Every structure is written in C-alpha cells, then in structure tokens.
Amino acid sequence: MEHTERGPRATRREWTGLAVIALPCLLYSMDLTVLNLAVPRLSAALRPSSSQLLWIVDIYGFLLAGCLITMGTLGDRIGRRRLLLIGAVTFAIASVFAAFSTSAEMLIVSRALLGIAAATLAPSTLSLIRNMFLDPRERTVAIGVWIASFSAGAAIGPLVGGILLSYFWWGSVFLVAVPVMVALLVFGPMVLPEYRDPEAGRLDILSAALSLVAVLSVIYGIKEIAEHGFGLEAAFAIVFGAAVGAVFVLRQPRLKNPLVDLRLFRSRAFSASLAVNVLGFFVAFGSFLFIAQYLQLVLGMGPFVAGLWTVPSAIAFIAGSMLTPIAVGKARPGYVMAAGLALAAVGFLILTRSGGRADLAVIVTGYSVFSLGLAPVFTLATDLIVGTVEPGQAGAASGLAETSSELGGALGIAILGSIVTAIYRSGVTGMVADGVSEQEIRVAKDTLGGAVAVAIALPETLGSDLLGKAREAFTQAFQMTAGICALVALAAAILAGVLLQKVRGQV
C-alpha cells in the first residue's frame, strides 16, 4: 500500500487533543504494574486466599484483553469520544471502589470493572488519532507519542507506587487515576472530536460474546501454563478458546454488520503488521518480567530501586518512538522495522553476557538497546494497522492491534516463562545441603523467589550457599532466554523486511 498522499495538516487543537489522549494511556500501563508493589500490604489487610490473590492480580488483564475487540467496534458505532469518556467515568469510579475495598471479593470486582473500563481506552484513543491526524507523516508522529505514553506509564508506575506506599495505605495506588480521569472528562469534550462510522449497523451481541470467551479462554490457558506448567486444564482452555474463535470467524462473513470485517486481513500490510506486532510483544513482555526478577532476586534490589534502574530503558523507548518519523522519511517502514528488530536482537545478545562483574551495566545496557529497537516496530506496526483501513473501521482495527499486543505478551510470558522454569529447575536438581529439609529444597527448586525466602530463614552460611546456587541457575536460564529472544527478533526482522518491503513511508 502506498502512503504518498498528504492530508490536511493538524492544528493546535489536534496536538492539544493528543496530549489529553496520552493521559489515559499513561494510566492504562500504570495500572498493570503498580498493583504488584501493593500486593504485600493488601494481603496483610484483606487476607485473601492464594486463589483470590491470583484473581486480584490477573482479572484486570484478562477482561482488558477479552473486551478490546468489542470495545473497538463499539466505538465505531456509538462514537469514539463518547466511549472514551464513558470508560473514563467507569475507570475513576472503579478506582475509588478498589482503593477502599474492605474484602478480597470487593477488590476482585473492582479490578474486573477496571479491566473493562481500560479496554475502552486504548482502542478509543488510537482510533481518534486516526481521524484527528489525516496527514500520514503527522499520524506517525502522533502514534509515536501514543506508544511512548504507555512506556512512560510503565516506568512511572513503580516509582509513583513506591512513593505512595511509603506514606499511605495500599489503596492509595488506585486513587492516582481519579484526578487524571477528571482532567480527561473536563478537557476531552473541548479538544477531542467525535467520530462514528455513519454506515455501521447494530452491534452483534453474540459475536461480541464469542470474541470475549475465545480471547479469555486462550489467555487464561496460556497464563496457566506460565504459572503451573502444561496441564489438562490449560490445554482444555486453549482448545476451547480456539474452537470458539473458529465459530466467531465462520460467523462474521454471514453477518450484514460483522464485529470484525475479515476482508481487512486481505491486506498484506495489515496482516504482516499484526504478525510482527505479536512477535515484538512476545519478546518484550517475557523480557520485562525476567529482568524485573533478575534485578530484585539476583542483584538483590528492592522494588523501588529496581524501578529506578528501568528508567533508562523507558527513556530509550520514548526516544525510539520519537525518532521513528525521521527514520521513515529516509527508508520504507518495513526496512525501519527490520532494522529495529535487528537492533533489539543485539540488545538481547548483550543480556546473554549477564552474570559477570559488570552485571548491572550489562542488564541496563541490553534492556535499553532492545527497547530502543522495539520502539519503531510497535509505532510503525500500529500505524500500518490503523492506516491501512478506512476511517470508519479504525476502531475495529485498533481493537485488533491491542488484542495482538496482549496475545503476544501472554505467549511470551507463558512460553519463555516455561523455558526459564525448566532450565532453572534443571540447574538446581540434585542440590542437597546439610541442614536444609526436603520441603525447603523443594520450595527452592520451584522458583528463585522461593529460594530467596528459604535462604532468609536459614543460617547465614547455609542460606548464602543455597541462594548462590539458585541465582546461578536462574542466571543460566536468563541467558538462554535472552538468546531465544534474539533469534525470535531476527526472525521477525526477516518477516518485516520481506512482507513489508513494498510499503512506502509517509512522505
């Protein structure tokens, strides 16, 4: 597809609107990370069971992922600004209920509402950008800012959460959303245009239910594999979700007003960009998780200090997003994406050198390099996904783009997590120490976090020896996983370079 036509230039109102749009995007990613810091405090206050604690942490992401396609299409029908503002109100109210929850059940329900509300934010904001910025080059810049706001939120989340938890109760981390959403409600109607597809028909409720069940089942199954290994329950969830997804796909061509127009996938730029997006988030999400564990459990940092050391990577990601329009002015998007993925592969190769004297420098450098490389990939993949469809389909395309991100991230955590677990357990197999019970050894073999907990309770020399062996095993697993990520990034680079080579830049 050629992107050579220039549209009307954006005015000050559109650029101001972009700043307003960035606010909910910051919260979107902050809410994915900030809860992890509050888990110890809320566990002591609400005393949830282990199952309830898992639902408190997971249900936000589950419902967010499951509702993205429906919310994107719903915005095309009822109005994208209207849906965004409805989501903002719901998010603010649910945040207050979460902050002042008096039981685990109440917090689970609040987190569920937060996930549903969050599912309105990303598709609505992205599809609004599609209609606000008609000039292709300016739209690439706007999407770069949009992408960068998520990275900024992920970086700010642990820092803000750490400060709040130092002075206030665990629920304070949720109240950050309230003033931001109030600002969105005040300024949104002033600077954001309303847009709906004039030819959109009624929302097919059955298709919406099928898409929700399919995505939830598959994501749940993948997450079960990540947490507990491959089992019957996880396999059933994935197979069931795939079957429901097949029914969803077969149903769409028969509808006058489908939830997703499958003809979108006939575009090579659209389909290839979705595939590259999945692979990019596959390596990114898995790496984020293991780097956080490495900083805290191997290098012994607290959550707040570990968060500080992730700031350079966030800055690199933001810089990469902002430099993308310049790069696309000099080379085609497919080549820029391929170069970015190749640079990301270099970053992952740097991470394979972890475990030496300059351990922290290696981690921060590798993390920053692959973040810099992945930024243009996510920016351009998103730009091509929404830029290759008609304006009336931007909401549906945005929902698919976000769903591909969630699916890629879930797959990365599950598959790479399984590999890390297998290598770690293999590395600590046969670990026997006098004075350590079989139960303690079993816990230490399960996860590095378990090994740290066991080591703290042991005499200093014994605990230090056990922890050293466990950390060595995790480092080996981390190095192997970084090598796998490098190979996946190189494969994605080839895919982008071949399938998107004919797509021209925004000139």
C-alpha positions as CSV (number, residue, x, y, z in Angstrom):
1,M,0.0,0.0,0.0
2,E,1.3,3.5,-0.9
3,H,1.3,6.2,1.7
4,T,2.2,9.1,-0.6
5,E,-0.9,11.4,-0.3
6,R,-0.7,14.2,2.2
7,G,-3.9,15.1,4.1
8,P,-4.8,18.3,5.8
9,R,-2.3,19.4,8.5
10,A,-3.3,19.1,12.1
11,T,-4.0,22.3,14.1
12,R,-3.1,23.3,17.6
13,R,-6.4,21.7,18.8
14,E,-5.4,18.3,17.4
15,W,-2.0,18.4,19.1
16,T,-3.5,19.6,22.4
17,G,-6.0,16.7,22.0
18,L,-3.1,14.3,21.6
19,A,-1.7,15.5,25.0
20,V,-5.2,14.8,26.5
21,I,-5.3,11.4,24.9
22,A,-1.9,10.5,26.4
23,L,-3.3,10.8,29.9
24,P,-5.5,7.6,29.9
25,C,-2.7,5.8,28.1
26,L,-0.4,6.5,31.0
27,L,-2.9,5.1,33.4
28,Y,-3.5,2.0,31.2
29,S,0.0,0.8,31.7
30,M,0.5,2.1,35.2
31,D,-2.4,0.0,36.5
32,L,-0.8,-3.1,35.0
33,T,2.4,-2.6,37.1
34,V,1.5,-0.6,40.2
35,L,-0.5,-3.3,41.9
36,N,2.4,-5.6,42.2
37,L,4.1,-3.3,44.7
38,A,0.9,-3.1,46.8
39,V,0.4,-6.9,47.0
40,P,2.2,-7.4,50.3
41,R,0.2,-4.6,52.0
42,L,-3.2,-5.6,50.7
43,S,-2.5,-9.2,51.5
44,A,-2.0,-8.3,55.1
45,A,-5.0,-6.0,55.2
46,L,-7.6,-8.1,53.3
47,R,-6.1,-11.6,53.9
48,P,-7.1,-13.1,50.5
49,S,-6.7,-16.8,49.8
50,S,-4.0,-17.7,47.3
51,S,-6.7,-18.2,44.7
52,Q,-8.3,-14.8,45.5
53,L,-4.9,-13.1,45.3
54,L,-4.3,-14.6,41.8
55,W,-7.7,-13.2,40.7
56,I,-6.9,-9.8,42.2
57,V,-3.7,-9.6,40.1
58,D,-4.9,-11.3,36.9
59,I,-8.6,-10.3,36.3
60,Y,-7.7,-6.8,35.2
61,G,-5.5,-8.1,32.3
62,F,-8.0,-10.9,31.5
63,L,-11.0,-8.7,31.0
64,L,-8.9,-5.9,29.3
65,A,-7.7,-8.4,26.7
66,G,-11.1,-10.0,26.3
67,C,-13.0,-6.8,25.7
68,L,-10.6,-4.9,23.3
69,I,-12.2,-6.1,20.0
70,T,-15.7,-5.4,21.2
71,M,-14.9,-2.0,22.6
72,G,-13.0,-1.0,19.4
73,T,-16.0,-1.9,17.3
74,L,-18.5,-0.3,19.8
75,G,-16.6,3.0,19.5
76,D,-17.2,2.9,15.7
77,R,-20.9,2.6,16.4
78,I,-21.7,4.9,19.3
79,G,-18.8,7.4,18.9
80,R,-15.2,7.1,19.9
81,R,-15.1,10.2,22.2
82,R,-18.3,9.1,23.9
83,L,-16.9,5.6,24.6
84,L,-13.7,7.1,25.9
85,L,-15.5,9.4,28.3
86,I,-17.8,6.6,29.5
87,G,-14.7,4.5,30.1
88,A,-13.0,7.4,32.0
89,V,-16.0,7.7,34.3
90,T,-16.1,4.0,34.9
91,F,-12.4,3.8,35.5
92,A,-12.5,6.6,38.1
93,I,-15.4,5.1,40.0
94,A,-13.9,1.6,39.9
95,S,-10.6,3.0,41.1
96,V,-12.3,4.5,44.2
97,F,-14.0,1.2,45.0
98,A,-10.7,-0.6,44.6
99,A,-8.9,1.9,46.9
100,F,-11.4,1.5,49.6
101,S,-12.2,-2.2,49.2
102,T,-12.9,-3.9,52.5
103,S,-12.7,-7.5,51.3
104,A,-10.9,-9.6,48.7
105,E,-14.2,-10.1,46.8
106,M,-14.8,-6.4,46.6
107,L,-11.3,-5.8,45.2
108,I,-11.7,-8.6,42.6
109,V,-15.0,-7.0,41.4
110,S,-13.4,-3.5,41.3
111,R,-10.4,-4.9,39.3
112,A,-12.8,-6.5,36.9
113,L,-14.5,-3.2,36.3
114,L,-11.2,-1.5,35.9
115,G,-10.2,-4.1,33.2
116,I,-13.5,-3.5,31.3
117,A,-13.1,0.3,31.5
118,A,-9.4,0.1,30.4
119,A,-10.5,-1.8,27.3
120,T,-12.3,1.3,26.1
121,L,-9.2,3.5,26.5
122,A,-6.6,2.2,24.0
123,P,-8.9,1.5,21.0
124,S,-10.8,4.8,21.5
125,T,-7.7,6.9,21.8
126,L,-5.9,5.2,18.8
127,S,-9.0,5.4,16.5
128,L,-9.4,9.1,17.5
129,I,-5.8,9.6,16.4
130,R,-6.7,8.0,13.0
131,N,-9.3,10.7,12.5
132,M,-7.6,13.6,14.1
133,F,-4.3,13.3,12.1
134,L,-5.1,12.9,8.4
135,D,-1.6,13.7,7.2
136,P,0.3,10.3,7.2
137,R,3.5,11.8,8.5
138,E,1.8,13.6,11.3
139,R,-0.1,10.5,12.2
140,T,3.1,8.5,12.5
141,V,4.4,11.2,15.0
142,A,1.1,11.1,16.9
143,I,1.2,7.3,17.2
144,G,4.8,7.5,18.3
145,V,3.7,9.8,21.1
146,W,0.8,7.4,21.9
147,I,3.1,4.4,22.1
148,A,5.6,6.4,24.2
149,S,2.9,7.3,26.7
150,F,2.4,3.6,27.5
151,S,6.1,3.2,28.1
152,A,6.2,6.3,30.3
153,G,3.3,4.9,32.3
154,A,5.1,1.6,32.8
155,A,8.2,3.4,34.0
156,I,6.3,5.9,36.2
157,G,4.0,3.2,37.8
158,P,6.6,1.6,40.1
159,L,8.1,4.9,41.1
160,V,4.8,6.6,41.9
161,G,3.6,3.4,43.6
162,G,6.7,3.1,45.7
163,I,6.4,6.7,46.9
164,L,2.7,6.4,47.8
165,L,3.2,3.1,49.6
166,S,6.0,4.8,51.7
167,Y,3.5,7.3,53.1
168,F,-0.1,6.0,52.6
169,W,-2.1,2.8,52.7
170,W,-2.2,0.2,49.9
171,G,-5.3,1.6,48.3
172,S,-3.6,4.9,47.5
173,V,-2.1,3.5,44.4
174,F,-5.5,3.3,42.8
175,L,-6.5,6.9,43.6
176,V,-3.9,8.3,41.1
177,A,-6.4,7.5,38.4
178,V,-9.1,9.8,39.7
179,P,-7.6,13.3,39.0
180,V,-6.3,12.1,35.6
181,M,-9.7,10.8,34.6
182,V,-11.4,14.0,35.9
183,A,-8.9,16.0,33.7
184,L,-9.9,13.8,30.7
185,L,-13.6,14.4,31.3
186,V,-13.1,18.2,31.5
187,F,-10.7,18.7,28.6
188,G,-11.8,15.8,26.4
189,P,-15.0,17.4,25.1
190,M,-13.2,20.7,24.4
191,V,-10.4,19.3,22.2
192,L,-11.3,15.8,21.0
193,P,-13.6,15.5,18.0
194,E,-16.5,13.0,18.0
195,Y,-16.5,10.3,15.2
196,R,-18.6,7.3,14.5
197,D,-19.0,5.2,11.4
198,P,-22.1,6.5,9.7
199,E,-22.6,3.2,7.9
200,A,-22.1,1.0,11.0
201,G,-25.0,-1.2,11.9
202,R,-26.1,-2.7,15.2
203,L,-23.5,-4.4,17.4
204,D,-23.9,-8.2,17.1
205,I,-24.1,-9.3,20.7
206,L,-23.4,-13.0,20.0
207,S,-20.2,-12.1,18.1
208,A,-19.1,-9.9,21.0
209,A,-19.7,-12.8,23.5
210,L,-17.9,-15.2,21.2
211,S,-14.8,-12.9,20.9
212,L,-14.8,-12.4,24.7
213,V,-15.0,-16.1,25.5
214,A,-12.4,-17.0,22.9
215,V,-9.8,-14.4,24.0
216,L,-10.4,-15.0,27.7
217,S,-10.1,-18.8,27.3
218,V,-6.9,-18.7,25.3
219,I,-5.2,-16.0,27.5
220,Y,-6.3,-18.0,30.6
221,G,-4.8,-21.2,29.3
222,I,-1.6,-19.5,28.3
223,K,-1.3,-17.9,31.8
224,E,-1.9,-21.3,33.5
225,I,1.0,-22.8,31.5
226,A,3.2,-19.8,32.6
227,E,2.3,-20.3,36.3
228,H,1.8,-24.0,36.7
229,G,3.2,-25.7,33.6
230,F,1.3,-27.6,30.9
231,G,-1.7,-29.4,32.2
232,L,-5.1,-30.6,31.3
233,E,-6.9,-27.5,32.5
234,A,-4.6,-25.2,30.4
235,A,-4.9,-27.4,27.3
236,F,-8.7,-27.5,27.6
237,A,-8.9,-23.7,28.0
238,I,-6.8,-23.1,24.9
239,V,-8.5,-25.7,22.7
240,F,-12.0,-24.5,23.9
241,G,-10.9,-20.9,23.2
242,A,-9.6,-21.8,19.7
243,A,-12.9,-23.6,18.9
244,V,-15.0,-20.6,20.0
245,G,-12.7,-18.4,18.0
246,A,-13.3,-20.6,14.9
247,V,-17.0,-20.2,15.4
248,F,-16.6,-16.5,15.6
249,V,-14.6,-16.3,12.4
250,L,-17.1,-18.5,10.5
251,R,-19.9,-16.3,11.7
252,Q,-18.5,-13.0,10.6
253,P,-18.9,-13.3,6.7
254,R,-22.6,-14.3,7.2
255,L,-23.4,-11.1,9.0
256,K,-24.6,-7.8,7.4
257,N,-22.7,-5.9,10.0
258,P,-19.9,-8.1,11.3
259,L,-18.0,-7.3,14.5
260,V,-14.7,-7.7,12.5
261,D,-14.6,-7.4,8.8
262,L,-12.3,-10.3,7.8
263,R,-11.6,-8.6,4.5
264,L,-9.1,-6.5,6.4
265,F,-6.8,-9.4,6.6
266,R,-6.5,-9.5,2.8
267,S,-4.2,-6.5,3.1
268,R,-0.6,-7.8,3.4
269,A,0.4,-4.6,5.2
270,F,-2.4,-5.2,7.8
271,S,-1.8,-8.9,8.4
272,A,2.0,-8.7,8.3
273,S,2.0,-5.8,10.8
274,L,-0.3,-7.7,13.2
275,A,2.1,-10.7,13.0
276,V,5.2,-8.6,13.6
277,N,3.4,-6.8,16.5
278,V,2.7,-10.2,18.1
279,L,6.3,-11.3,17.8
280,G,7.6,-7.9,19.1
281,F,5.4,-8.1,22.2
282,F,6.3,-11.8,22.6
283,V,10.0,-10.9,23.2
284,A,9.2,-7.6,25.1
285,F,6.8,-8.9,27.7
286,G,8.7,-12.0,28.6
287,S,11.9,-10.0,28.9
288,F,10.3,-7.3,31.1
289,L,9.2,-10.0,33.6
290,F,12.5,-11.7,33.8
291,I,14.6,-8.5,34.0
292,A,12.4,-7.4,36.9
293,Q,13.1,-10.7,38.7
294,Y,16.8,-10.5,37.9
295,L,17.2,-7.0,39.4
296,Q,15.3,-7.9,42.6
297,L,16.2,-11.6,43.2
298,V,19.6,-11.9,41.7
299,L,21.0,-8.5,42.3
300,G,19.1,-8.1,45.5
301,M,17.4,-4.7,44.8
302,G,14.1,-3.5,46.3
303,P,11.1,-2.8,44.1
304,F,11.7,0.9,44.1
305,V,15.4,0.8,43.3
306,A,14.8,-1.8,40.6
307,G,12.2,0.5,39.1
308,L,14.7,3.3,39.0
309,W,17.1,1.2,37.0
310,T,14.4,0.5,34.4
311,V,14.0,4.2,33.7
312,P,16.9,4.3,31.1
313,S,15.1,1.7,29.0
314,A,11.9,3.7,29.2
315,I,13.8,6.8,28.0
316,A,15.3,4.8,25.2
317,F,11.9,3.5,24.2
318,I,10.4,7.0,24.2
319,A,13.4,8.3,22.1
320,G,12.9,5.4,19.6
321,S,9.3,6.3,19.3
322,M,10.1,10.0,18.6
323,L,12.8,9.2,16.1
324,T,10.6,6.8,14.1
325,P,9.0,9.6,11.8
326,I,12.5,10.7,10.9
327,A,13.6,7.2,10.0
328,V,10.5,6.6,7.9
329,G,11.3,9.8,6.0
330,K,14.5,8.1,4.8
331,A,13.6,4.4,4.5
332,R,10.5,2.3,4.0
333,P,8.6,1.2,7.1
334,G,9.4,-2.5,6.5
335,Y,13.1,-1.8,6.5
336,V,12.9,0.5,9.5
337,M,11.0,-2.2,11.4
338,A,13.6,-4.8,10.3
339,A,16.5,-2.6,11.4
340,G,14.7,-2.0,14.8
341,L,14.2,-5.7,15.3
342,A,17.9,-6.4,14.4
343,L,18.9,-3.8,17.0
344,A,16.6,-5.4,19.5
345,A,18.4,-8.7,18.8
346,V,21.7,-7.0,19.6
347,G,20.2,-5.9,22.9
348,F,19.1,-9.4,23.8
349,L,22.6,-10.7,22.9
350,I,24.1,-8.2,25.3
351,L,21.8,-9.7,28.0
352,T,23.3,-13.1,27.4
353,R,26.5,-11.7,28.9
354,S,24.8,-11.2,32.3
355,G,26.3,-12.8,35.4
356,G,29.7,-11.1,35.3
357,R,31.4,-8.3,37.3
358,A,29.6,-5.5,35.4
359,D,26.2,-7.3,35.8
360,L,24.1,-4.2,36.4
361,A,25.7,-2.3,33.5
362,V,25.0,-5.3,31.2
363,I,21.4,-5.5,32.2
364,V,20.7,-1.8,31.9
365,T,22.5,-1.5,28.5
366,G,20.9,-4.6,27.0
367,Y,17.5,-3.5,28.2
368,S,17.9,0.0,26.8
369,V,19.2,-1.2,23.5
370,F,16.3,-3.6,22.8
371,S,13.8,-1.0,24.0
372,L,15.3,1.5,21.5
373,G,15.0,-1.1,18.8
374,L,11.5,-2.2,19.5
375,A,10.0,1.3,19.8
376,P,9.8,1.9,16.0
377,V,8.5,-1.6,15.5
378,F,5.5,-1.0,17.7
379,T,4.9,2.5,16.4
380,L,5.0,1.5,12.7
381,A,3.1,-1.7,13.2
382,T,0.3,0.2,14.9
383,D,0.5,3.0,12.3
384,L,0.1,0.4,9.4
385,I,-2.7,-1.5,11.1
386,V,-4.9,1.6,11.6
387,G,-3.6,3.4,8.5
388,T,-4.5,0.7,6.0
389,V,-8.2,0.6,6.9
390,E,-11.0,3.1,6.2
391,P,-11.6,5.7,8.9
392,G,-14.9,4.0,9.8
393,Q,-13.1,0.8,10.6
394,A,-10.4,2.4,12.7
395,G,-12.0,1.4,16.0
396,A,-12.2,-2.3,15.0
397,A,-8.6,-2.2,13.7
398,S,-7.4,-0.5,16.9
399,G,-9.1,-3.3,18.9
400,L,-7.3,-5.9,16.9
401,A,-4.0,-4.1,17.2
402,E,-4.3,-4.1,21.0
403,T,-5.5,-7.7,21.2
404,S,-2.5,-8.8,19.2
405,S,-0.3,-7.0,21.7
406,E,-2.0,-8.7,24.6
407,L,-1.8,-12.1,22.9
408,G,1.9,-11.7,22.0
409,G,2.7,-10.6,25.6
410,A,0.8,-13.5,27.1
411,L,2.5,-16.0,24.8
412,G,5.9,-14.5,25.6
413,I,5.3,-14.8,29.4
414,A,4.0,-18.3,29.1
415,I,6.5,-19.8,26.6
416,L,9.6,-18.0,27.8
417,G,8.4,-18.5,31.4
418,S,8.2,-22.2,30.9
419,I,11.7,-22.3,29.4
420,V,13.1,-20.3,32.3
421,T,11.4,-22.5,34.8
422,A,12.6,-25.7,33.1
423,I,16.2,-24.5,32.9
424,Y,16.2,-23.2,36.4
425,R,14.8,-26.4,37.9
426,S,17.3,-28.4,35.8
427,G,20.1,-26.3,37.2
428,V,19.1,-26.8,40.8
429,T,18.3,-30.5,40.5
430,G,20.5,-32.6,42.8
431,M,21.0,-29.6,45.1
432,V,21.4,-31.1,48.6
433,A,22.7,-29.3,51.7
434,D,23.1,-30.5,55.2
435,G,20.6,-28.7,57.5
436,V,18.1,-28.0,54.7
437,S,14.9,-30.0,54.8
438,E,13.5,-31.7,51.8
439,Q,10.5,-29.4,51.9
440,E,12.8,-26.3,51.8
441,I,14.8,-27.7,48.9
442,R,11.5,-28.4,47.1
443,V,10.4,-24.8,47.6
444,A,13.9,-23.5,46.5
445,K,13.7,-25.7,43.3
446,D,10.3,-24.3,42.4
447,T,11.2,-20.6,41.9
448,L,14.0,-18.3,42.6
449,G,11.7,-16.3,44.8
450,G,11.1,-19.5,46.8
451,A,14.9,-20.0,47.1
452,V,15.3,-16.4,48.5
453,A,12.6,-17.0,51.1
454,V,14.1,-20.3,52.2
455,A,17.6,-18.7,52.3
456,I,16.5,-15.9,54.6
457,A,15.2,-18.4,57.2
458,L,18.5,-20.4,57.2
459,P,21.8,-19.8,59.0
460,E,23.8,-17.2,57.1
461,T,26.5,-19.5,55.6
462,L,24.0,-22.2,54.6
463,G,21.5,-19.7,53.2
464,S,24.2,-17.9,51.3
465,D,25.4,-21.2,49.7
466,L,21.9,-22.2,48.7
467,L,21.0,-18.8,47.3
468,G,24.2,-18.6,45.3
469,K,23.4,-21.9,43.6
470,A,19.8,-20.8,42.9
471,R,20.9,-17.5,41.5
472,E,23.5,-19.2,39.2
473,A,20.8,-21.5,37.9
474,F,18.4,-18.5,37.2
475,T,21.2,-16.6,35.5
476,Q,21.8,-19.5,33.1
477,A,18.1,-19.6,32.4
478,F,18.0,-15.9,31.9
479,Q,21.0,-16.0,29.4
480,M,19.3,-18.8,27.4
481,T,16.0,-17.0,27.2
482,A,17.8,-13.8,26.1
483,G,19.4,-15.8,23.3
484,I,16.0,-17.2,22.2
485,C,14.6,-13.7,22.2
486,A,17.5,-12.6,19.9
487,L,16.6,-15.4,17.5
488,V,12.9,-14.5,17.5
489,A,13.7,-10.8,17.0
490,L,15.9,-11.7,14.0
491,A,13.1,-13.9,12.5
492,A,10.6,-11.1,12.9
493,A,13.1,-8.7,11.2
494,I,13.2,-11.0,8.2
495,L,9.4,-11.2,8.2
496,A,9.1,-7.4,8.3
497,G,11.8,-6.9,5.7
498,V,10.2,-9.4,3.2
499,L,6.5,-8.9,3.7
500,L,6.5,-5.1,4.1
501,Q,9.2,-4.2,1.7
502,K,6.8,-2.6,-0.8
503,V,5.0,-0.4,1.7
504,R,6.2,3.1,1.3
505,G,6.9,5.6,4.1
506,Q,4.9,8.7,4.9
507,V,6.4,11.2,2.5
